[in-house]
Amino acid sequence: MSDRELEDATTAEVRVEDPSSPGPVRGSSPAPVEGGNPEAGSQALRELLERTRLQRLAELRESSLETQPEDVAKAAAAKAAKPGRSGGRSKPRTDHLGASQRIAQRVARRTVGKLVSGTTENTQPVPIVTALRGTPYQAPVQATEPSEDEARMVLDLAADIAAMMMRAGAGTSDVEVSVIAACTACGLATVEVDLTSNTLVVHYSTSDGRLMTVMRVNRGESTHFAKLASVHKLVTDLVDGRLEFHEARSRLDAIRTQRRPFPEWFTTGAWGFMVGALVLLLGGGPVAIPLGIAMAIVVFQFGRFLGRKTHLPSFFITALQAASATLIATIAGDLGIIASPQYLVAAGIVLLLPTQSLYSAVQDALTNFPLTAAGRVVGVFMTLAGIVSGIALGIVCGQAIGLSHIEVLVPKTSPHVVTAILSMVAAAVVSMSGAVAMSARRRFILPAALVGLASHITMMSLTLLHIDNVLASLLAATVTGFLSRPLALRLGAPAIVLMIPGIYTLLQGLSIFTAVYQIASDSENVSFAVGLSSLFTAILANAALAVGAVLGSYLALPLKNLKSQNFKSQSSAEEKVEEVRSGETSTAVIDSVQPAGAKTQSSGPSGPGAADSTGTGGTGVQSSGLGGSGTQPSEADGSGAADAAETGPIQS
């Protein structure tokens, strides 16, 4: 105990008992003594107080020294020997150090104190809801925690959404954020999602410690962009609070049986028209275009027949399709029907390339899904190996039956105005046909044509500037991704719906055929090493397309507010939603860039959505449980009846 503490402990008044009068009052002069000198009584009182204070100080000092350890007692005695305030402070121990050294010591002590004081913020688990940053679902309206039975139903809904998106052809990151957004909007903000290859596991722990786990396995893909857009619209409405759980369940069941927007024969014809437009884009003649359409239809139906009847693995089916396309083009060139059969084979190779799988594999690798990316890469590699093997088989069979040699190295010619215009028209047709072949809705066809046309113009300009093929492919695909994301989100669909059709105009089918032909023909002018190097460069250029598409999609993140910025006027119902969200304690805004309430139904692409925005429905806020509070929109605003009107009737 220090001197200051001891002095503070002894500053209390010592009362002197007097039988005839009360003692002196604190803060006043002592009472005069009768029959004597008043100064003598005051002096005696002061002496008594001083003796009492000194005696009490000595007792406290002795007791403190007895109770303290020896080393602490020595430190206290040394401190007691120091002069008081009147004598001035002693010099600090670090006076011999410089100012910079003292500052460094203070910083070091502060840093060590933070490290040993306890768990820091960086070691805390990151909430899974932060995965929604930069996505269309970044500001979900969160409900309160549901009951155990309701939580089980929410997990089933989220797992069904994920399984449907995986089968329809969505990327892994899109599936994960959709599951997180759906669970968060329904009150399950602490779910854990594990998506690996074709397996999805959603785990949730209730507040009382009960564990729930739901798993889904995807055993096959069937590209269906219309269904993918419908699921995207459902999750968007659920996140924005315009839809409650039971309506979401009904709409998802309707989407599950949704028909394709076009019949099967029309889709097959779209693949054929895409190959014919690619022949024109590469430089084929007027005879080669209809021959390419017919060849694509035959090859497509041949592969479907083999898969249905023989159940062969996809590697062998792809190899047989590539061999068939090579033989058809080589025979047509040998008979003199077409002058450049290499364009026909190149267009057929584009038909067989795993474009969507390649894009998804690169996206998974760049978005921290290494296991899923590895599985997709294996599938892409096997498909490319099947294409290369099939082309080589077709070339060898053609040489065995005496077919003439193909001049694959065509000299480049100077661009012509008419040729440039025809190539741009062909690029637009390629993208439109690709959108139809992948079962996209009708309203996505023209935007896909615009994206494909812009990509082709970029690629053509970079080629005229003598930019390297790989770098040109990367930059052109970046333009594709940059345009696809805002346009697709404006139309209520994920970016992949416009991105894949736009990439078809940039695929390097001719480079692959040229490299494989050089390897298989074993000519005297070209060595095996040169052909192998050309094949690696062609595959690298196709991979650069996927990398550029992902890069462009991320560069377009600031444009995700394009829809809300163009339509700043809000209805009174939507303003009420904003007020409710600003005062709701359970609402979590992840990113302030795009508030969910700023989205207006009148800015949607469909008419019924605009009609609903002026009425009483369409802006209910889900605030507790699975019910929601507020009126809900009609089915015409979502992907139920509206999808049936655009994509054909929905099977019941």
Phi, psi and omega in degrees: 000132184278169179298320181298319179293321179294319179294321178295328181287343184248016180270007179287153179289141175257113184279131176259114184287133177228124184292336185265341185210150174292157182292177180293147178276139182297128178092359180240169180283147180295154183291147180291146180269129183290142176069017180210184179282123180296332180291329179293319177296320179294321179293319179296323179293319180294321178294320178298317178297318182293317178296319178297318180296316180294321179294317179295322178297318179294319179296316180295323180293318178294318179294323179292323179289329179289323184278340182274153173296170186295316182291324178290323178296319178298318179296320179293320178295320179295322179290326179291332180286346180289151177292156180283199181296326182294331180275354180089159180279151174283160183288138179297159184290334185261022180293336181283349179273158176282171181296319181294324179291321178295320177297319179296322178295318179297318178297318180296316179297320179295319179295314178297322178297321177294324182290322184264356184284338180152195182288128179271174183292328183293337181270359179284148178294139181282127179298140184291340180292342176293346177292348181275357179295135180079007180249167177294349183250032191283348180231070183285146172276111187269135173269168176288165184295125181282177176286177184295316179295319178293322178298321177298318179294323178295318178297320177297319178298313181296319179294321177294322176300315180295315181298321180292320179291321179297318180288328182282349175110019180283158176284162184295317181295323177295321179294316183296313182292331177293319178295314180297317181294317180296316179294320180294319180294334180264009174101359180258078185276355183245026179288158174237130185243129178234110182241111183230118179057249181250020183239133178239131176233125177244121183241139180217140177240123180288172181294334178266012173093006179282136184257138178227136180221133178233137182230143175227144179235127178262116184255014178175154180244143175219100188302123183212086185291332177294317177294322179297319178293325178294319178294321178299317178295322178298312181295323178298315178295323179293320181289322181282357179084011179272002186214137175256173194301311186295323176292324176296320178297318179294318180293322179294322176296325177290322179293328182302323182258019181292133179283160175288149184291341182229149177292167185296320182293328179289321177296318177298320176295328178295320174300320179295316179295327177295317179293319178297319177293326176293323176299316177295322180295323181282339179119019179287160182278179181294333179281327182290336183292304178296329177294323176294322177298313180295318180298318181297318180295318180295314181296319181296313179292328178295316178294321178294322179295316179298318180293327182280327187264322187257339182057035176289153172299156186296334179300312182289323178295317179295320179297318179292323177294317179295321178295321179295315180297320180294317180294319180298314181292320181293319178295318179296323177289323180292326179280354179084013180289319178234155183269333184230086181291342181296330178292325179293316179294319180298319178294322177294327178293320177300324177298327185266347183296140178279068187298311183293320178293323179295316178296316181295322179296315179293320178297318179295321179293327182273349182243030172066045170234069189294320182293316178296319178298320179297317178297319179292322180297320178299316178297318178296318180297319180293323177293316177297322177296323176296320178295313180297317179296320179294318178298315179298320178296319178294320179294316180295318178295322178294320177292328180292326181267007173087026178285152185288161181284146181256132176273094185280334180274091182269129179295144180284142179248160179290144182292148179238153183296314181295318179297319179295319179294317179296322179293324178292320176297319180296321179297319177296319179294322179300313181292320178296316179295322177296321178295319179293318182295333179265017173061044172277159179291165184294329182286351177267354186289310180294316174301324176296321177296320178295318179295315179297321179294316178297321179295316181294320179296320178296315180296319180294321179293318179293326177293319178294334177275007177062038175281145179304147185298317181294314179294321178296320177297319179297314182291319179295320177292330175297321175297321179299310179294324180295325180274330187289320186297304181295324179294317181294317179294327176294327179271001177080046181208159175290162186294334184296338182296326178259339186287315183295313176300327179288332181285336183303330180286348185252356185295145186261066178287321181293323179295321179294314181296319180298316181293316181293323179294322177294326180286315186283325183286333178053055180282167182284334184279333184239129179273169180294323180295321179294318178295320179294321177295321178295322179295317178297321179294321179295316178295322178295323178295321177292323176293325178296330176298316179294319179297317179295323179295318177294318179298315179297325178296321179284329176292337181272005180302320177295345181269006184289347178266012184301320182293314183287331180286328180285339182235078184278338180286131182240152176283167181295325179295320180289327175295325177294323176298320179297318179295320179295319181292323180292332179262354182279126182286338183270003181274131180243113177265112185284321183220131183277005182288319185228091175291138185294329183288349181282354182277131181250145179288334181291345180269003179288168184279345186253155180292314181302325178297321179292325179292323181290334185290340180266353181266206182264348184259175172096358182224032179291143180254129179272111187243339181209138177061215179250006186273309184090157180234125182119165182284154183247152181285162177283169182294340182292341180278339184259212183252025177269271181291327179296319178293325179295326179290330183266324189247014181098170182294151178264129180291140179265000000 
